[in-house]
Amino acid sequence: MAAKKKDGKRANGAVAKETARYVPCRVEPGMFRGEYLVSMEALDSQNPNRKIPIQLWADEQEVRIQSGSPERGHPAEGLLRVEVMGRRKGQALIVLPQPAQPVGERAYVDEQLLQEVKM
C-alpha cells in the first residue's frame, strides 16, 4: 500500500479512500471519446444559501452513470468522483477532478450530497 501524502493522495497518485466521495450530477457526452460534460450545483462561496450551476469536463473514469444514457441535450443522472478537503456547518469543500466554470478546482456543496460508492 502506498504512503499517503498531506494532500490526501497516495504516493502513486491515487486518492485516499477516506476522502474520495461522489456527488450527484448530470452527464452528457463530451467533445472527445472517454470524456463527459458534467453539470451540477455548488454553493456560492459569497452566499452559502444560494446555489450556482457549474460545469466541467471529466474523464469517464471519474463518473458513474446512475440512470439513463448520456445524450447531447438529454443528460443522464450520474455521480462525480470528488475529493473532500473539509467539512463544516453542513457544507463540504470538494476538489473536482478538473477545473469547473465558474468556480475553478474547488467548490462547496451541501454535505448531505456526499455519497460513498463501493467499488
Contacts in CASP RR format, 6 or more apart in sequence:
PFRMAT RR
TARGET T0000
AUTHOR 0000-0000-0000
METHOD contacts of the structure
MODEL  1
MAAKKKDGKRANGAVAKETARYVPCRVEPGMFRGEYLVSMEALDSQNPNR
KIPIQLWADEQEVRIQSGSPERGHPAEGLLRVEVMGRRKGQALIVLPQPA
QPVGERAYVDEQLLQEVKM
1 10 0 8 1.000
2 10 0 8 1.000
2 11 0 8 1.000
2 12 0 8 1.000
2 13 0 8 1.000
2 14 0 8 1.000
3 10 0 8 1.000
3 11 0 8 1.000
4 10 0 8 1.000
4 11 0 8 1.000
4 16 0 8 1.000
5 11 0 8 1.000
8 15 0 8 1.000
8 16 0 8 1.000
8 19 0 8 1.000
8 83 0 8 1.000
9 15 0 8 1.000
9 16 0 8 1.000
10 16 0 8 1.000
15 81 0 8 1.000
15 83 0 8 1.000
19 83 0 8 1.000
19 84 0 8 1.000
19 85 0 8 1.000
20 81 0 8 1.000
20 82 0 8 1.000
20 83 0 8 1.000
20 84 0 8 1.000
21 81 0 8 1.000
21 82 0 8 1.000
21 83 0 8 1.000
21 84 0 8 1.000
21 92 0 8 1.000
21 94 0 8 1.000
21 114 0 8 1.000
21 115 0 8 1.000
21 116 0 8 1.000
22 64 0 8 1.000
22 79 0 8 1.000
22 80 0 8 1.000
22 81 0 8 1.000
22 82 0 8 1.000
22 114 0 8 1.000
22 115 0 8 1.000
22 116 0 8 1.000
22 117 0 8 1.000
23 40 0 8 1.000
23 79 0 8 1.000
23 80 0 8 1.000
23 82 0 8 1.000
23 94 0 8 1.000
23 109 0 8 1.000
23 113 0 8 1.000
23 114 0 8 1.000
23 115 0 8 1.000
24 40 0 8 1.000
24 66 0 8 1.000
24 77 0 8 1.000
24 78 0 8 1.000
24 79 0 8 1.000
24 80 0 8 1.000
24 113 0 8 1.000
24 115 0 8 1.000
25 38 0 8 1.000
25 39 0 8 1.000
25 40 0 8 1.000
25 63 0 8 1.000
25 77 0 8 1.000
25 78 0 8 1.000
25 79 0 8 1.000
25 80 0 8 1.000
26 38 0 8 1.000
26 39 0 8 1.000
26 40 0 8 1.000
26 75 0 8 1.000
26 76 0 8 1.000
26 77 0 8 1.000
26 78 0 8 1.000
27 36 0 8 1.000
27 37 0 8 1.000
27 38 0 8 1.000
27 39 0 8 1.000
27 63 0 8 1.000
27 65 0 8 1.000
27 70 0 8 1.000
27 75 0 8 1.000
27 76 0 8 1.000
27 77 0 8 1.000
27 78 0 8 1.000
28 36 0 8 1.000
28 37 0 8 1.000
28 39 0 8 1.000
28 70 0 8 1.000
28 71 0 8 1.000
28 72 0 8 1.000
28 73 0 8 1.000
28 74 0 8 1.000
28 75 0 8 1.000
28 76 0 8 1.000
29 35 0 8 1.000
29 36 0 8 1.000
29 37 0 8 1.000
29 70 0 8 1.000
29 71 0 8 1.000
29 72 0 8 1.000
30 36 0 8 1.000
30 37 0 8 1.000
30 57 0 8 1.000
31 37 0 8 1.000
31 57 0 8 1.000
34 59 0 8 1.000
34 60 0 8 1.000
35 57 0 8 1.000
35 58 0 8 1.000
35 59 0 8 1.000
35 60 0 8 1.000
36 57 0 8 1.000
36 58 0 8 1.000
36 59 0 8 1.000
36 60 0 8 1.000
36 63 0 8 1.000
36 70 0 8 1.000
37 55 0 8 1.000
37 56 0 8 1.000
37 57 0 8 1.000
38 55 0 8 1.000
38 56 0 8 1.000
38 57 0 8 1.000
38 58 0 8 1.000
38 63 0 8 1.000
38 80 0 8 1.000
39 53 0 8 1.000
39 54 0 8 1.000
39 55 0 8 1.000
39 75 0 8 1.000
40 53 0 8 1.000
40 54 0 8 1.000
40 80 0 8 1.000
40 109 0 8 1.000
41 51 0 8 1.000
41 52 0 8 1.000
41 53 0 8 1.000
41 54 0 8 1.000
41 109 0 8 1.000
42 51 0 8 1.000
42 52 0 8 1.000
42 54 0 8 1.000
42 100 0 8 1.000
42 103 0 8 1.000
42 107 0 8 1.000
42 108 0 8 1.000
42 109 0 8 1.000
43 50 0 8 1.000
43 51 0 8 1.000
43 52 0 8 1.000
43 91 0 8 1.000
43 107 0 8 1.000
43 108 0 8 1.000
43 109 0 8 1.000
43 110 0 8 1.000
44 50 0 8 1.000
44 51 0 8 1.000
44 52 0 8 1.000
45 103 0 8 1.000
45 108 0 8 1.000
48 91 0 8 1.000
48 108 0 8 1.000
52 102 0 8 1.000
52 103 0 8 1.000
54 100 0 8 1.000
54 101 0 8 1.000
54 102 0 8 1.000
54 103 0 8 1.000
54 107 0 8 1.000
55 100 0 8 1.000
55 101 0 8 1.000
56 96 0 8 1.000
56 97 0 8 1.000
56 98 0 8 1.000
56 99 0 8 1.000
56 100 0 8 1.000
56 101 0 8 1.000
57 98 0 8 1.000
58 80 0 8 1.000
58 97 0 8 1.000
58 98 0 8 1.000
59 97 0 8 1.000
59 98 0 8 1.000
62 80 0 8 1.000
62 81 0 8 1.000
62 97 0 8 1.000
63 78 0 8 1.000
63 79 0 8 1.000
63 80 0 8 1.000
63 81 0 8 1.000
64 78 0 8 1.000
64 79 0 8 1.000
64 81 0 8 1.000
64 117 0 8 1.000
65 76 0 8 1.000
65 77 0 8 1.000
65 78 0 8 1.000
66 76 0 8 1.000
66 77 0 8 1.000
66 78 0 8 1.000
66 79 0 8 1.000
67 76 0 8 1.000
67 77 0 8 1.000
67 78 0 8 1.000
68 76 0 8 1.000
68 77 0 8 1.000
69 76 0 8 1.000
70 76 0 8 1.000
79 115 0 8 1.000
79 117 0 8 1.000
80 96 0 8 1.000
80 97 0 8 1.000
81 97 0 8 1.000
82 94 0 8 1.000
82 95 0 8 1.000
82 96 0 8 1.000
82 97 0 8 1.000
83 94 0 8 1.000
83 95 0 8 1.000
84 92 0 8 1.000
84 93 0 8 1.000
84 94 0 8 1.000
84 114 0 8 1.000
85 93 0 8 1.000
85 94 0 8 1.000
85 95 0 8 1.000
85 106 0 8 1.000
86 92 0 8 1.000
86 93 0 8 1.000
87 93 0 8 1.000
87 111 0 8 1.000
90 110 0 8 1.000
90 111 0 8 1.000
90 112 0 8 1.000
91 108 0 8 1.000
91 109 0 8 1.000
91 110 0 8 1.000
91 111 0 8 1.000
92 108 0 8 1.000
92 109 0 8 1.000
92 110 0 8 1.000
92 111 0 8 1.000
92 113 0 8 1.000
92 114 0 8 1.000
93 106 0 8 1.000
93 107 0 8 1.000
93 108 0 8 1.000
94 106 0 8 1.000
94 107 0 8 1.000
94 108 0 8 1.000
94 109 0 8 1.000
95 105 0 8 1.000
95 106 0 8 1.000
96 103 0 8 1.000
96 104 0 8 1.000
96 105 0 8 1.000
96 106 0 8 1.000
96 107 0 8 1.000
99 105 0 8 1.000
100 107 0 8 1.000
END
